[in-house]
């Protein structure tokens, strides 16, 4: 490791210094953030887990810092919205230090990006994470040689086992600006000199910013303009025009990439030692099978069966025991001591705060969530989802999407709102609009899906075929129509670096399950109670009766559902799981028959998204797109429900 001066002495007396954790996708940035900040940021064995910047305070090596977790990037010349967040954090928020996290098993890829980061002229530490996985592959890195070549400290870590973290504090203190390690062709270096001379002394942009300007990145020009450097920007534009006049056939992007790749190749050759051949192990064979066009589908079906059995049988049995030993005795106790009729109905009536609110959330939902998240978190930790993306890539192409969208949409089975946020990782607006629309249209969130599985587990198998078939056909039809109607500014390819299959970490799975269930309780439990209160008020004031009367022709006529189903759809508007749980209560009370179960579940799945997802849709796409999508989703849900109601009664 190079011996460089301490750059953090002023941190002890002044404000907290800022550390940005930067790196490619899926190299372990979030788990390093968790270890350093002693907090929890969701981690998984696939890219795009982090879609926003998260800030926490942390004591590292005896000094207080503000640490940032950022989305993974492939280049400062961004391809997606989540990469823009990281670039903005680097350029606009200007961290004092960078912890660049790289994967030793894919060192060349990390070095190409690191060469850009070093050109920002910010003190940087290279953290080679997952060294334990690299060792299993027979890969060793000469970190002293690498440190000398880079001019920055290099630290080896295995974040899953908390190994190597003790050295990070000293490495930060020893870090210093390097201002680049790649020597570009003379025509580029001359252009950089001209761009730099356009600014006043002391205000010259970093080499990274100058290269982005030369590459024509409009967002960087806007950033410089916002700093009041209009005169410098005019001179810069003239210098760039002069460059293109001199070298009209020059492809600046290709020139820069080739220079960086050439440097990364030479550096990697000098510092990497690896076994000549390692036979594929069980994990590699399993990963290959999971994305195989033939073998992959039996694996998908097996996972679906395990989920169906776990949620439909095990979670339902747990809920039954909780109901028997806690819910019913508590309800009877409250009913016996609260003699006032109105207060009694408010607490334990049809829309009681305890019966419909608290107990529905705790007794019905929590067991379902625990089982469902244990399965999903297992698949995430193993690294199955990226391989599923490869398996479904060709199918998704007909919908105007790529395999990359599989990760976004699969997250919808946990939470539609978070899935909508992760659509930032998609490269074109067309893809984002289609993915967000399909998530809102027919991807049930974890609780809703769990409740649906619990209901369908007691129904004939044909009910599953009708519900799943109707939703899938609707999704495919809408996706293909949107692909045909929407035009894209560019074609989006599908390139994904697949993480290796690994043995699941029980601690990580348990922690993620705990935090996800906790997050649900913190966010949704108050809404369950609020929903019960609003329904109670609407019932007592007569508003509910008016809505049921107005909706009667559609609900009971076109859809052949009982009037009480109107209450389900009212609740769905606020939170989908509220309506799902209330519909399950109707099923358990045998208030709906086979046909109504099929139609009700289908319409509820296709119905407009909850309020929180709608708000995120407005943020990501704008009010106009969000309103149009929601309007069409409501129309589609009702039309499909009515058509399905007619079809199933023919059998």
Secondary structure, 3 states (H helix, E strand, C coil): CCCCCCCCHHHHCCCCEEEEEEECCCCCHHHHHHHHHCCCCCCCCCCCCCCCCEEEEEEECCEEEEEEECCCCCCCCCCCHHHHHHHHHHHCCCCCEEEEEEEHHHHHHHHHHHHHHHCCCCEEEEEEECHHHHHHCCEEECHHHHHHHHCCCEEECEHHHCECHHHHHHHHHHCCCCCCCCCCCHHHHHHHHHHHHCCCCCCCCCHHHHHHHHCCCHHHHHHHHHCCCHHHHHHHHHHHHHHHHHCCCCCHHHHHHHHHHHHHHHHHHHHEEECCCCCCCHHHHHHHHHHCCCHHHHHHHHHHHHHHHHHHHHHHHHHHHHHHHHHHHHHHHHHHHCCCHHHHHHHHCCCCHHHHHHHHHHHHHHHHHHHHHHHHHHHHHHCHHHHHHHHHHHHHHCCCCCCHHHHHHHHCCCCHHHHHHHHHHCCCHHHHHHHHHHHHHHCCCHHHHHHHHHHHCCCCHHHHHHHHHHHHHHHHHHHHHHHHHCCCCCCCCCCCCCCCCCCCCHHHHHHHHHHHHHHHHHHHHHHHHHHHHHHHHHHHHCHHHHHHHHHHHHHHHHCCCCCCHHHHHHHHHHCHHHHHHHHHHHHHCCCCCHHHHHHHHHHHHHCCCCHHHHHHHHHHHCHHHHHHHHHHHHHHHHHHHHHHHHHHCCC
